[in-house]
Amino acid sequence: MTDRTAAAPPPVLDVRDVTVRFAGLTALDGVSFTVTPGSVHALIGPNGAGKSTCFNVLSGLCRPAAGTVTLGGTELTRLAPHRIAALGVARTFQNIVTTHGTVADNLMLGRHALTRAGFAATALRLPSAVREQREHLERAREIAELTGLGAHFDSPVALLPYGDRKRVELARALCLEPRVLLLDEPVAGMNAAERARTAEAVGELRAELGLSIVLVEHDMGLVMRLADDVTVLDFGRRIAHGTPDEVRQDPEVLRAYLGTDAPGEDAA
C-alpha cells in the first residue's frame, strides 16, 4: 500500500488574511500564518479566540468572507471537506468521534476514501477487491502500532480507556494518509499518563511519517515541548507568532493569554 506521506514531503500550508464573520460577529480578522513542511505548528489562545473557527476553515467546514488557504499550489478555500481530505488534509475533533465495533473497524473507516474497488467488486469479493481490503487492513494495523494501539487492534472501542479512545480518533485520521494533520485538542480530558503517551505518539508520528501537524491545545507544556512555531490568537486576531520561547515571553501573550502583565511592568 502506497504511503503518500513517505513518498514526498508535505507541501506548504499557507493561511493568508482569512476573515470569518457570523451574523456581524468577526470570529477571525485577517489571520495569516504559514505551516512549514514537516513542522508542528501550534495555534493557541484563550477560549473564543477563533482557534476552532480557523480549523473549520482549514478543513472546509467553514468558508471565509475573505482571504485564502492554499496547500502547495492548490487553493482550499472554496473546496468541499471531502475534496480537501482527498488532497491530504485530515482532522481530529475535540470530542471523541468513534463508532461501534473494534479499533480495526474504526480505522478501516479512515481507509474508505482510499479504496479503489467499486461496490460491486467488493460485494462479490472479487480477488482484486479482497487483496486491496487485506492491504488496507495491514496498513491500519501499522498505524495502530504507530499510535500505541496495536495491542487493542481487535478490541471493542467502547471498552477502551478514555485516552485510548482519543488515540483511536488520531489513528483514524492517519488512516487517510494525510500530508497535513489537524489535531484539535488531542489530550483534552486525559490524565497525566495519557497526555504523556499521546505527546510521545505525536512526536514519533512527525518523525516517522514526515507530515505537517497543526495543533490546537490548551496544555502549554505539550505545546512548548512539541511545537516548532506558535501562532497566538485573541478575539479572532493574530497577536503573536514565533518559536515557543519567543511566544512565551511576548508581552501581548502574557496579557491576553496568561492574564498577567509583561515582565517589569506594574499591574494596572
N, C-alpha and C positions, 0 to 999 in steps of 0.2 A: 504494500500500500504506500503510495507516494506521500511523503510528508512535506507539505508546502513550506512550512517554517524552516525546514532544514535545507530546502532547495536554493533559497536565496534570502538575503537579508530583507527585513521588512522595509517598506517604503516610508518616507516621511509623512507623518500626520500633522497637517497644518490647520490650525483654527485661526481665522482672521476676521476680526471686527464683528463678531457674532452678537446680535441683539435679539432678544426674545421678549415679547410683551404678551401679557394675559389680561384682557379687559382693562387696559390702561395701566396695569402694573408692569414695570420693567423688571423682568427676572434676570436677564443678562444684558449688560450695557457695554457693547463694543469690546467684548472679551477676545483676546488673542493669546495664543501660545503655540509652541511647536514641540512635538514629541520626536526626539532624535531616535533613529532606528536602533532597536535593541536596548533602549533605556527604560528605566522605571520613572515615570513622570507622575508625581502626586498632585492632586487637586484638593486643597484644603480650605477651610473657612468655617465660620460659625453656622449654626442651623439657619436655614433661609438665605444662605449666601449665593445660591444658584448652582451648586455642585450637581445635584440630580438633574436639573434642567439641562446643564451642559452635557451630561451623559446621554440624556434623551435626544439631544441634537446629534451627538456623535453616532448614536445607534439608529437614527432615523425615526424615532418615536415622536419627535417634535421638529417642526420646520421653523427656522428663524425668520424674523421680519427683515433682517439684513445680515450681511456677512456670508462667509463661505467656510466650508470644511473640505479639505482635499486630502486624499490618500494617494501619494505619488502624483500622477498626472490626472487623477480622476476626482471630479467634484462629487461629494456625497450628499450635499445639502438638499437636493430635490429627489433623492432616491428613496424607494420604499425600504423598510427594515430588512426584508428578506434579500434584497439586492445588495445592501451594504454587508450583510452577513456573508453572502456569496463572494464578496471581494476580499473577505478575510478579517472582518471585524466582529468579534464575539464579546458578549457581555454577561456578567452575573448581576444579580439584583440584591438589594439589601435584605429582603425577606427570602426565606428558603422556598424555592420553586421546584419541588420534586414530585414525581408521580408514584403511584403504587408500583409494586414489583421490586426487583432486585437492583443493586448498583449497576449490574450489567445492562438491565433493561433501560435504565435512565441514560446510561452512556451511549447506548445504541440509538436512542432518540437523537442525540447530538450528531451521530454519523448519517442520519437520514438525508440531509441536504447533499451529501457527497455520493449518495447511491446512484449508480448509472443504470442498473437493471430496472426495467419497467414493471408495472404492476402485474402484467400477465406472466412475465418470466419468473417473477418472484412467487406468484401464486402456484404456478405449475412446477416450481422447484427445478427449473432448467439448470444444467450443470454450471453455466456461467454465473447465474444468479446465486447458486449455492456457494460457489467459490468466492464470489465477491462478499457475500454475507460472512463467510468464515474469515476473510481478510479484515473486514471491519471489526469483527469480534476480537481478533488478535490485537488490533490497534487500540481498541477500547481497553483491553486488559493492560497493555503497555502504559496507557495514560493513567489507569487506576494505580499502577505501581509507582508512577512518577509523582502522584499526588498523595501517596501513603494509604491508598485504599485497596491495595492488592489483596490483602487478607480478607477483605469484605466483598470481593467482586460478586459472589453469588449470594450475598446476604440480602434480606429484605431491607430496604431503606428505612422503613418505619421502625425497625428495631435498633438502628444505629444511634449512638450518642449525638447530641446537637452539633458538636464540632465536626464530626464525620459527615453529617448530612449537609453542612455548609460546604464541605470539600467535594461532595458529590456534585453540587452546583458548579463549582470551579472545574471539576473534571469534565462535566458535560459540555461546558463552554469550550474547553480544549479539544473536545472531540470534533469540533468543526474545523480543526487545523488552522486556527486564526494566525494572522500576521500581527494583529493588534488586539490585545486583550484588555477589556474594560472591567475592572474589579470595583464593584460598588460595596464598600464596607465589608470586606471579606472576613474580618474577625469580629464583627459586631455580635455581642451576646456570648462570646466564648469566654471560658475561664483562662487563667494564665497559661496552663499547659497547652490547651488547644490553640491559643494565639501563637505560642512559640512554634508549635508544629506547623501551623499554616504559614507563618512567616518564613520558616525554613523551606517549605514546599515552594512558595512563590519565588524565593531566591534561586532554588535549584531549577525551576522551570525556565526562568530567564536565561540561566547559564546553559541549560540542556537544549532548549528549543530556539534560542536567539530571537524571541519575539519581543515586540514593544509592549509595555504594560502601562496603562493609565489607571491610577489608583485613587479612589476616594476613600478616606479613612479618618476616623477621629482619634485613633490610637497613635499619638505623636511619637511614641517610642518606635513603633513599627515603621512609620513614615521616615523618621530620621535614619533608621537603620537600612531601609531598602531603597529609598528614592535617590536618583541621580539629580533630578531637578524638581522643584516645587513651585507651583503657581497658587497664590493665595487670593481667594475671592471674598468680598464683603459687600452685601447688598447688591449683588449682581455685577460688581465692578472688580477688575483686577487691581489689587493694591500692592502686590509684591510678586517678585519672581527671582529665582536663583537657586543656588545649591541649598541643601538643608541647613548648613551652618550660616549662610548669608540670610536666609529667611528667618531663622531663629533669632537673629539679632536685629532684624528690621524694626524700627520704631512703630511703623504703622501696623505691623503684625502684632506686636506687643499690646498695642491699644485695642485693636479691633478683635483679634482672635483670642488673646490671653487675658484681656481685660485689665491690663496693667499699663503703667506709664513707661516710657522709654527710660533706659538706664540714665541716671544722672539728672532726671527731671523731677521736679516736685509734683506731688499729686495735686490734681485740680481741686 
